[in-house]
């Protein structure tokens, strides 16, 4: 090819299309520099990750996640990994640009020669990386400033997009350094001179070739692999991720090289400049097929480790159900939800699992009636919402206390208010109705939203309801009544005054009153005083609770000046098969997550186990017993950054991180057992979605209770 023909070819239009096509057609030879650098680097990083991660690693939905790492450790790991990738790309990308330029001018440059050139010019390339980082920081700061001033996202996005286009021609500094030997600052100046009068087309071409097209290809691969089941998805990402990492750089380098030569061809006469200037001569050997198994080995090994999990890392599945007041429907068909509520962080109450992956989540808040959100499958694509009260006619009853329990037939029994009278409703997937033949369970002496309510299902299918109310409307002690119901409708309630306690606040946030059915359907209740921190345990000698006994295993603390000003907490209760209660709570004094393990059925003697230190604004722990009788406690760690799951046996607890919190977990965690006996933890990540949205996170550890 003559010099004139070469110049005319480089002046041709369609740089983006031609450059991308060059990168795809010559993908194998152009990927050699990346293979030679990234393969050993990936193997080293994989080895360090396996050794360093230890107990911090978990397999979440088939992908490795460092859930247990602290914020500082995760930041250090992220910064180190990003620095290694950037330093490696500071060698790989310019070397690939040299190879791409060589193909365009008819020279097949050996990859080793290109890498040596990049190594010799590494100081200049490193300075270009620094300049690019400064430009990126300036663009981000400008966008954030516009967001702060205007309070809207779209002006900030526009400003960042425009500034990003302005910065794009700076990419042509890379071939200027590599081929023409310019300094870093001189190469940047020369890059903008080359695009004079062609600023916008050049910037758009580089933006599409360097950012838009690679991101679109990665998103397409992600969508293509998403339908695959867990093992196939893991193996697919191991291969696809490695191939994409090797394929993106050649296409980007081919676009930059062609755009550079295109600009040079238009800025010079053929007798003034040689487009071959700076391109080394040589003969490249064909790429051996044996190289690619070595290149793919780190990715395949990583995928195999995640898939087989030989180190016994925690395996977790995580489902995120998101929505808001104007969100689209969850589910499909005639029963699909057209509008979903905007859950606030204090409105999660309890979770109840059924057969075939069904999950029911009970919500109730200060300004919202009680509702039951049903997920018909593990992914919650089939969902329904049933309100226990008439949402359109909210009044004081919207601020009343509610309680719920799952019935043996899968429906939910939910307490509702009719004036001062407490009744029971039954809720299906899409609607609630008053229990047929049901009677008033209790009647509030004071205003209903000053009452505490808790409910549990007895082994015979009946109900037990704990009801706490002031003795008199203006003052007096709290009367705790235990109501036994022989059937799920509570048609013949049998109340029994169980305790007369010092008055306490019954909040519409964390549960401060709990009840459970022990052996022979003997009820056990617990009340938490949010001011003093005292816990009362009420136990019964028979199902009708004719001989109640009250113990105080957690004594009161002295009055605090901040009582009522800091976020209060609550408790959760479970009863072992031998009748001994266990209670999970947060201590009001130090906010630590604690487990009260009763030695006797009346909890006259008990051990207190501290699970983790605490702080303000942390959720009330959730507690259940698994099928083997072990205690499972879900709680936030002291920093409020992770969901922990403690497995307790014989007074000893082992805690494992199972989820990372992006925003906040609200005031209450909910937990249940699925049909395979695995714990299912439900929590609201309320800062993760923009207002008025919400994210309900369903976390299921898979291998903690084997």
TIVEXRO-5817 format. One record per residue (C-alpha): x, y, z. Coordinates in steps of 0.05 Angstrom, whole numbers, plus 32768, in hexadecimal, padded with zeros to 4 digits. Example, Ala and Ser with C-alpha at 12.3 -4.5 7.8 and 13.67 -1.06 7.14 Angstrom:
BEGIN
80F67FA6809C;81117FEB808F;
END
This chain:
BEGIN
800080008000;801C80447FEC;8020807E801C;7FEA80A37FF7;7FBB80677FFA;7FC980608044;7FB980A98052;7F7980A58029;7F648066804F;7F7180868092;7F4980C4807D;7F0C80998071;7ECD80A4809B;7EAE807380CB;7EE7807180FD;7EBC80528134;7EA1801A8108;7EE3800C80E5;7F0B800F8125;7EDC7FE0814A;7EDC7FB18110;7F297FB28110;7F297FA18159;7EF97F678150;7F1C7F4A8112;7F617F4E8132;7F497F3E8178;7F797F048184;7FBB7F268173;7FA57F678194;7F927F4281D4;7FD87F2581DE;7FF47F608207;7FB87F5C8236;7FC07F11823B;800A7F15824B;7FFE7F498282;7FBA7F39829F;7FC07EED82A3;7FF97EEC82D7;7FDB7F2982FA;7F977F0782FF;7FB77EC9831B;7FDC7EF18350;7F9D7F188363;7F757ED78368;7FA97EB88396;7FAB7EF683C3;7F5F7EFA83C5;7F577EB183D9;7F8B7EB88410;7F777EFD8429;7F2C7EF78424;7F257EBF8456;7EE67EC8847F;7ED47F08845B;7EC17EE6841A;7E7C7ECE8408;7E5B7EB483C9;7E1F7EE083BC;7DF27EC98383;7E2D7EA28365;7E5E7EDC836A;7E967EE9839B;7E8A7F2383CB;7EB57F3A8405;7E7A7F438435;7EA27F3B8474;7ED77F6E8462;7ED57FB08488;7ECC7FF18464;7F1680018469;7F2B7FBC8452;7EFB7FBD8417;7F1380038404;7F5C7FED8408;7F4E7FAF83DE;7F267FD783AB;7F5B800E83A5;7F937FDB839F;7F6F7FB2836A;7F5C7FF18343;7FA480098346;7FBE7FC7832C;7F8D7FC782F3;7F9D801082E0;7FE8800382E2;7FE07FC582B8;7FB47FEA8286;7FE880228283;80147FEE8261;7FE17FC3823D;7FB77FF9821C;7FF1802181FC;80117FE081E5;7FD07FCB81C4;7FCA800F81A3;800F80048184;7FF97FC0816A;7FB87FDD814E;7FDE8016812C;800E7FE3810F;7FD67FBC80EF;7FB87FFB80D2;7FF9800F80B0;800A7FC9809A;803D7FB580CF;80347F7980FE;80567F90813D;806B7F58816C;80447F5D81AE;80847F5981D7;80A17F9581B2;80627FBD81BF;80647FAB8209;80AD7FC1820C;809B800481ED;8063800D8220;80937FFB8259;80C5802F8241;80908065823D;806E8050827D;8080809182A3;805E80BB826E;8022808C826E;801E808F82B9;801C80DB82B6;7FE380D58283;7FBE80A982B4;7FC780DE82EA;7FAD811482BB;7F7280E982A9;7F6280DD82F2;7F6481288300;7F35813482C4;7F0580FE82DD;7F04811C8323;7EF781618307;7EBD814782DC;7E9F81238318;7EA781608345;7E85818C8310;7E4A815C830B;7E4481588356;7E4681A4835B;7E0E81AB8329;7DE68176834F;7DEE819C8390;7DDB81DF8370;7D9F81C78347;7D89818B8370;7D7C8165832F;7DA1812B830F;7D98813A82C6;7DBE817C82C4;7DF8815B82E9;7DF6812182B7;7DF78151827C;7E3181798298;7E5A813A82A5;7E4A811F825F;7E608160823E;7EA081648266;7EAD811A8258;7EA88128820D;7ED881628214;7F0B81348236;7F0580FC8204;7F38811681D0;7F6C81108207;7F6D80C581F8;7F9480D481B8;7FCE80E781E5;7FDD809C81ED;7FF2808F81A4;801780D281A5;804180BA81DF;804B807481C3;805680838179;807180CA8177;809780CB81B9;8073810881D6;80748119821F;8033810F8246;802081598246;8039816381FF;8010812781E8;7FD081448207;7FDC818781E4;7FEA816481A3;7FAB813981AA;7F7E817781AE;7FA381978173;7F9681598149;7F4B815E8154;7F4581A88146;7F0681B5811C;7EF1816D8128;7EE7816F8173;7EA081568179;7EA4811C8147;7EE681048165;7ECC810A81AC;7E8D80E3819B;7EB480AD8177;7EE380A381B1;7EAA80A581E4;7E84807081BE;7EC0804481B2;7EDF804A81F7;7EA2804C8224;7E5D80418204;7E6B800481D9;7E937FDD820E;7E5F7FEC8243;7E277FD68215;7E4B7F958205;7E567F87824F;7E0D7F95825F;7DF77F678226;7E237F308242;7E067F3C8287;7DBF7F36826D;7DD07EF88245;7DED7ED58282;7DB87EEC82B3;7D847EB682A2;7DB77E7E82AE;7DB17E5882F0;7DE57E658325;7E1C7E338312;7E177E4182C8;7E167E8C82D5;7E557E8782FF;7E7A7E5E82CA;7E607E8C8293;7E797ECA82B6;7EBD7EA982C3;7EC67EA08278;7EA07EDC825E;7EC17F0B8290;7F077EF6827B;7EF67EFA8231;7ED67F3F8239;7F127F588261;7F407F428229;7F137F5981F0;7F017F9F8206;7F487FBC8204;7F567FA681BB;7F167FC781A2;7F23800681C9;7F6C800981B2;7F587FFD8169;7F278038816C;7F5B8066818C;7F918052815A;7F64805C811D;7F4A809E8138;7F9280B68144;7FA980A380FE;7F6980C080E1;7F7881038101;7FC2810180EC;7FAE80F180A4;7F81812E80A2;7FB4815D80C3;7FEF81518094;80048148804C;801C81048037;8063811D802B;80668140806F;80558107809F;805D80BD809C;8022809980BD;8052806180CC;807C808E80F8;808A806D813C;806D802A8129;80A57FF78134;80B67FC680FE;80B77F7C8109;80947F3B80FC;80607F21812D;805B7ED78137;80177EB68135;7FF57EB08178;7FFB7E6A8194;7FBA7E4881A7;7FDB7E2F81E7;7FDD7E768202;7F927E7D820B;7F867E44823D;7FBC7E658268;7F9A7EA98260;7F557E8D8271;7F6F7E6482AC;7F697E9A82E2;7F217EA982CF;7F0E7E5F82CA;7F327E51830C;7F0D7E8B832E;7ECA7E738313;7EDA7E2D832A;7EEB7E448370;7EAB7E6C8375;7E827E338358;7E9F7DFB8382;7EAE7E2683C0;7EE67DFA83DB;7EF57E2C8412;7EB07E288430;7E9E7E718426;7E587E87843A;7E287E7E8400;7DEE7EAF83FC;7DB57EBF83CD;7D9B7F0583CE;7D5A7F2083B0;7D4B7F6A83AC;7D027F7F83A6;7CFF7FC98396;7CC77FFA8389;7CA5803983A1;7C65806083A0;7C6680648354;7C8B80248344;7C757FF4830F;7C507FB58320;7C717F79833F;7C587F39831F;7C297F3282E4;7BE27F1F82D5;7BA17F3482F5;7BBF7F35833B;7BFC7F5F832C;7C097F9B8358;7BFF7FDD8334;7C1B8006836E;7C4A7FF383A6;7C52801783E8;7C8E804183FC;7CA8801A8437;7CCE8042846A;7D0780258493;7CDC801B84D1;7CA47FF584B0;7CBF7FAE84A9;7CA07F8084DC;7CA97F3584CE;7CB57F018498;7C947EBD848F;7CA97E88845D;7C7C7E54843E;7C827E1D840A;7C9E7E2383C4;7CC87E6083D5;7C8D7E8B83EB;7C9D7EC3841B;7C6E7EF28440;7C897F33845C;7C5F7F5C848D;7C677FA8848E;7C487FDB84BC;7C5B802284CA;7C49806284EE;7C21807D84B2;7C12803C848E;7BE18004849C;7BFA7FBD84A3;7C067F998462;7C1F7F55844B;7C4E7F53840F;7C4F7F0D83F0;7C887EF483C4;7C6E7EB8839F;7CB47EA18389;7CFC7EAB83A1;7D087EE3836F;7CC77F078384;7CB17F10833C;7C6C7EF78350;7C577F258388;7C187F3E83A9;7C067F7083DF;7BCC7F6C8410;7BB87FA38440;7B9C7F8E8483;7B777FD1848A;7B5680008459;7B90802B8440;7B6280608425;7B43806C8469;7B8080728494;7B76809584D7;7B918088851C;7B8D803E850E;7BC7804684DE;7BF28055851B;7BDA80198542;7C067FDD8552;7BFE7FA18525;7C147F58852B;7C147F1F84F9;7C207ED484F7;7C1F7EA184BF;7BE77E6D84C2;7BF27E2484B0;7BCC7E2D846E;7BFC7E638457;7BD07EA08464;7BE47ED68494;7BBE7EE784D4;7BC47F3384DF;7BA77F5B8517;7B7C7F968503;7B587FCD8529;7B0E7FDE8528;7B0D801B8554;7B2A80068597;7B1D7FBC8589;7B537F8D8571;7B3E7F58853F;7B5F7F258511;7B5F7F2684C5;7B787EF18495;7BA37F08845A;7BB07EE38419;7BDC7EFA83E0;7BB37F3683C9;7B7D7F4383FD;7B6D7F408447;7B297F328467;7B0F7F2E84AE;7B157EE884CA;7AD17EC784C3;7AAF7EBF8507;7AE77EE68529;7ADA7F0D8568;7AFD7F498587;7B3E7F3085A4;7B497F6B85D3;7B337FB385DE;7B617FED85EB;7B5480168629;7B80804F8610;7B88806685C8;7B978028859D;7BDA80408585;7BF4803F85CC;7BE97FF485D0;7C1C7FBC85C3;7C087F7F859A;7C2B7F3D858A;7C107EFC856D;7C277EB58561;7C087E758544;7BFE7E3B8573;7C107DF48560;7BC67DE1855E;7BB97E188529;7B9C7E4A855A;7BB97E8D856E;7BD77EAE85AB;7BD57EFA85AE;7BFC7F2585DF;7BDA7F6885ED;7BF87F9F8618;7BD07FDD862B;7BCC80118662;7BA08000869D;7B8080458698;7B808076865F;7BA580AC8685;7BD6808586B0;7BE0804286D3;7C09800486C5;7C0C7FDD8685;7BE07F9F8684;7BFA7F678658;7BC37F378643;7BCF7EF48620;7B947EDF85F5;7B8E7E9685E0;7B667E8585A2;7B547E3D8591;7B4C7E4D8547;7B6D7E7B8514;7B307EAA8513;7B337EB4855F;7AE87EA98563;7AEB7E9B85AE;7B247EC385CC;7B397EB08612;7B5E7EEB8632;7B897EE48670;7BAB7F1D8695;7BF37F088695;7C1A7F4286B3;7C147F8886D0;7C537FAE86BE;7C6E7FF486C4;7C57801E8689;7C83801E864B;7C7F80398604;7C65800C85CC;7C868028858E;7C71801E8545;7CB7800B8532;7CDF7FD28551;7CB47F9D8574;7CB57FA785BF;7C817F7185CE;7C897F2985B6;7C647EE885C1;7C707E9F85AE;7C4E7E5C85B9;7C787E2C85E2;7C6E7DE285F0;7C257DCD85F9;7C137E1285DB;7C287E35861B;7C327E7E8609;7C727EA38619;7C757EEF8612;7CAC7F23861A;7CA97F6E8621;7CE27F9F8616;7CE47FE28639;7D0480128607;7D148045863D;7D34801A8673;7D487FDE8649;7D267FAE8678;7D0A7F6D865B;7CCE7F4A867B;7CC17F01866A;7C7B7EE68675;7C747E9A8676;7C377E6F8680;7C2C7E2B869F;7BF27E1A8670;7BD67E2F862C;7BA27E5D864D;7BD87E7F8677;7BB17E7A86B7;7BF17E7A86E0;7C207EAD86C0;7C667EBA86DA;7C8D7EFA86CD;7CD97EFD86D1;7D0B7F3586C3;7D4A7F1686A6;7D637F5A868D;7D5F7F8F86C5;7D507FD886B6;7D87800A86AB;7D87804F86CB;7D60808486A5;7D8780A0866A;7D8780E98655;7D8080D3860C;7D4580A58619;7D1680AC85DF;7D4580D685B6;7D6F809F8598;7D528069856C;7D338036859A;7D367FEC8591;7D0C7FAE859F;7D117F6385A7;7CFF7F218585;7CEB7EE185A9;7CED7E97859C;7CDF7E5A85C8;7D067E1985C5;7CE57DD585C3;7CF27DCD860E;7CCF7E0F861D;7D0C7E3A862A;7D057E80860B;7D3C7EA485E5;7D3B7EEE85D6;7D647F1985A7;7D687F6485B5;7D947FA185B6;7DAA7FBA85F9;7D9280028604;7DD280148629;7E08800185F6;7DDC7FEE85BA;7DFF7FAB85B6;7DDB7F708595;7DCE7F3D85CB;7DAE7EF985D4;7D887EE98614;7D8C7E9D861B;7D5C7E868652;7D717E49867B;7D2B7E3C8695;7CE57E418675;7CD47E7D869F;7D187E9E8690;7D277EA886DA;7D6F7E9686C9;7D8D7EAB8687;7DCF7EB78663;7DDD7EF5863B;7E097EED85FD;7E247F2B85DB;7E247F20858F;7E447F62857A;7E4F7FA98592;7E1B7FDC857F;7E0C8024856C;7DD0804F8560;7DA280448524;7DAC7FF98521;7D747FC78515;7D547F9A8548;7D707F53853F;7D457F1B8523;7D437ED68545;7D2B7E92852F;7D387E498540;7D4D7E1B8508;7D357DD484FF;7D707DBA8528;7D5E7DE78562;7D987E178558;7D8F7E618563;7D977E8E8526;7D9D7ED88533;7DA17F0C84FB;7DBD7F50850F;7DE47F8C84F6;7E2D7F918507;7E457FCA8532;7E577FF584F5;7E127FEA84D6;7E327FD48494;7E217F898493;7DEB7F5884A5;7E077F2284D2;7DEA7EDD84E1;7DFD7EBD8524;7DF47E72852E;7DF07E628578;7DF77E1F859A;7E067E1085E3;7E0E7E5985F5;7E427E6685BE;7E337E8F8580;7E597E92853E;7E4A7ECF8513;7E517ED284C8;7E457F0E8499;7E0F7EFE8466;7DFE7F418445;7E1C7F85843A;7DF07FC2844A;7DF57FFB8418;7DC8802C843C;7DA68018847D;7D817FDB8496;7D487FFF84B8;7D317FF284FF;7D1F7FA884FA;7D3A7F6A84D9;7D0B7F3084C9;7D1E7EE884C2;7CFC7EA584B4;7D0D7E5F849B;7CFE7E4B8454;7CE17E078441;7D287DEA8440;7D387E028486;7D667E3B8471;7D627E7F8492;7D447EB78468;7D557EFD8480;7D2A7F388468;7D3F7F808470;7D337FC58452;7D707FE58431;7D4E80288435;7D888055841E;7D99802B83E2;7D60804483B6;7D4D808D83A7;7D0F80A983C8;7CD8809583C9;7CF3805183B6;7D05801783E3;7D2B7FD683DE;7D147F9A8404;7D4F7F6A8408;7D457F1F8412;7D867EFD8427;7D8A7EB1842C;7DCB7E908446;7DD07E4B8425;7E067E26844A;7E077E3F8492;7DD87E0C84B1;7DEE7DCC848E;
END
